Amino acid sequence: MPRLDGPIPFRGGGFAPADRTWAAAMTLIAVLLAWQAGASMGIIPTLFLPAPLSIGRALWTLARSGELWHQLAPSLMRLALGWTVGTVFGIAIGLAVGLSSALRSPAMALVSALFPIPKIALVPLFIIWFGIGEGSKLVTVGISVFFPTVIATAGGVDNVPRGLIRMGQSFGLSRAAIIRKIVLPAALPAILSGFRVTTAIAIVLLVAAEMIGAERGIGAFVLSAGNLYDTDNLLAGIVVLSVLGLAVSWVIGRLERFFLNWR
């Protein structure tokens, strides 16, 4: 029989993993060093996979000549506009689906039918409808963001504790006040988590749309480098896309800390 007069061990820990920035940095550094070593010793053929130093030199040349910004600026503009429009409409429809019985079934039927369609397959159709210019690319990004945002927002509204809503009703809050003070804050974690998914999808579809029909943009630059077997610049473009994704993820993380500090 265990003794009851001794110190009781703490059992409330766990299930709270902490971020270790140094571990992430060391992992990336180790991968880069192993990659460079393999290329230097001839284990990795640099014709097909250039060494990190070669990619770094290509990036430096692109940045110094201004070509990097010349290609990146159109992509950033398309990404920002398309993502913003798709997100605004997605949140609006998601809230309507989560709060309105009349719209719930019809809207979710359309979303369920259209969401599984690979959006890259629609790019030629968008080009026919909106032309080879900016319109087709913005629509591609906006549509790719719209459907996941609707689903994330509607799911966040559905998961709002109904006890909180009944409490607000018992205090005489209006429907608008309940939505503003209870539903939106409670659904915000799901909406912000959806942002991480939609930004990644938007970058992928943007690159695909630029590869199909664009003179400028990171996607067009990567495709051009690949056609010329210029693997240094090809990998440099891919690195830019990776850094862009990391930057967007960092911004969303800051937004989560700012808006969800009440948790």
N, C-alpha and C positions, 0 to 999 in steps of 0.2 A: 504494500500500500504506500503510495507516494506521500512524502512529508508535506504538511500544509503550512509549516512555520517558516519556510525558506522564502527567498525572493521569487516572485512570479515573473517568468520571462515575458518579454514584450512580444505579442503575436499580431500586432496591427500593421506590420510593415509589408512590403511587397506590393505588386500590382501597380507600381508607380515608377516605371522606367525613366531614368534621367538621361538627358542628352549629354554626350561627351564630345565636345567640339574637337578636342585634340585627337580622339580616336578616328573621327572622320577624316581629319587632315592627314594623319599618319597613313591611313589606308590609301588615300589618293596618291600621296607621295610615293608609297611603296610600289603601287601599280605603275606609276610613271617611271620610276627608276628601273623596275624589272623590264618594262617595255623598251626603254632606251638601251639597257644592257643587252637585251636580246637582239635589237637592231644593230648595235655596234659589233657584236660577235658574229653577225651573219645568220643567226638562228631565225630571225624574222625577216623575210624578204622586203626590203624597203620599197620595191617597185609596187607592191600591193598594199603595204601598210607602212607609211613613212614613220621615222622616229619622231618622238616628241620635240626634239630640238629643231628638226626640219619644219614641223608644223608651226612651232613658235616663230621661226624666221619668216615663214609665209604670212603669218598673222601680223608680224611687225611691218613687213613690206606693204601689206594691204592697208594697215592703219596709217603708215607714214605717207602713202600716196593719196590717201583720201578715198580709195576705192571701197574700203570697208564701210564707211558711213554712206557712201553712194548706194551701196546695195542694201544696207541695213535700214536706212530711213524709210523707204517705201514699205518694208515688211512691218516695221513698228507701227506705222500709220494704219495699215490694213488690220493688224492685230488689235490695236486699241479701239478703232471704230467698230469693227465687226464684233469683237467680244463685248463691248459696252452695249451695243444695240441688242444683241442676242440675250445678254444677261438681264437688261431692263425688261424686255418683253417676257422673258422666261420667268422672272420673279413675279411679274404682274399676273400672268396666267397661272402660275403655281399657287399663288395666294387665292386666286379666284376658284381654282379647283379644290383647294383645301377648305375653303369657307362657304362655298355655294353648292347646295345639293342639285340645283338646276343645271349647273355647268360641269359638275364632277364627272358623271358618266360619259357625256358626249366628248368632252375635252380629253379625258384619259383614253377613250377609244381611239381618237385620232393620234394622240401621242404614242400609244402602244403600237399602232399600225405603222407609223412613219419613223419612229426612233430606230428600229433595227436596220433600216436601209443604210448601207454604207454610203456616207456622204460623198466620198470620192467618186462614186459611180454617178452622182448627180452633177458633177462639175461640167461635163460636156453639155448637159441640158441647161445649166445656168449660163454657160457661154452663149448658147443659142438665144436664151431669153434676154440676157443683160449685156451681151457683147463681150469682146475680148479684153475690155478695159477693166477699170477698178470695180465696177458694179458686180461682176460675177465673183470676184475674189471676196468682196465684203459680204455678199450673200452666203457664200460657202462657209466663211468663218461664223457668221451670225447664226445660220441654221445649225451648224455643228454644236454651237454653245446653247442654243435655245432649248432643245429637248432635254438634255441632262439637267439644266437649271430648273425646268418645270418639275421634273421628277424629284430633285433634291428639295425644292421649296415645298411642294405638296407633302412630301414625306416628313419634312420638319414641322409643318403645321399639324399633321396627323399625330405626331408624337408629343405635342404640347399637352401637359397634364390637364385633364378636364377638371380636376379639383381646383386648379388656379382660376380657370374660366368661371366656374360656379361661384368661387369666392368673389371675383370681380362683379358678377351679376348680383350677388347678395349685397354688395356695397353700393349698388345703384349705378355702376359705370355704364356708359353708353356702349353700343357695339363698336363705334370707332375708337373709343378709349381702350376697350378690351383688346382690340387688334393692335393698337399702338403700344400699349403698356405691358401686355401679357403675351399675345401671340407672336408678334415680331421678335421680341427679345428671346423667347424660348425657341423659336425656329431658327434663329440666327446661326447657331453652331452648325446645323445641317446645311444651311445656305453657304456659309463660308467654306465648309468642307467640300461642297460641290464646286466651288471656285477652283480648287486645286485640280479637279478632274477636267473642268471645262477649259482651263487655260492650256493644259497639256494637249487636249483634243484640238483646240484652236490652232496651236503651233503646228501640229501634224498636218491638219487640213490646209493651213495657209501654205506650207511648203509644197504640198501636193498641187494646190491650185496654181502656185507660181511656176512650178515645173511644167504644167500643161500649157499655160499661156501668159507669159510675162517677160518683159525685157529686162526689168530690174527687180531685185529682191533676193533674199538669201536662197530661196528655193531655185530660182533661175540661175544664180551663181553656182550653186552646187551641181546642178544638171550640166551646165556648160563646162565646168571643170571635169566632170566625169566623162563627158563626150570627148574631151581632149586628153584623157588619161593623165590629167594634172592632179595626181593624188595628194600633193602637198596642199594645194588650195581647196581641194574637195574636203579633206579632213579639217582644214582651217574653218571652212564654212560650217561643218558639223560641230566643231568646238564652239563657234559663235552661237549656234542654236542651243547647245547644252548650257552655256553661260546664260543665255536669255531665259531658259526654263528655270535655272536656279535663281535668277534675279526675281522672276515673277513669283516663285514659291516663297522667297524671302519676304517680298512685299505682302503676300497674303498672310504669312505668319505674323507680321507686324500688325496687320489689320485684325487678326484674331486676338492678339494680346490687347489691342486698344478697345475693341468692341466687346470682348468677352472677359474683361478684367473682373466683372462682378462674380464670375465663377470661382 
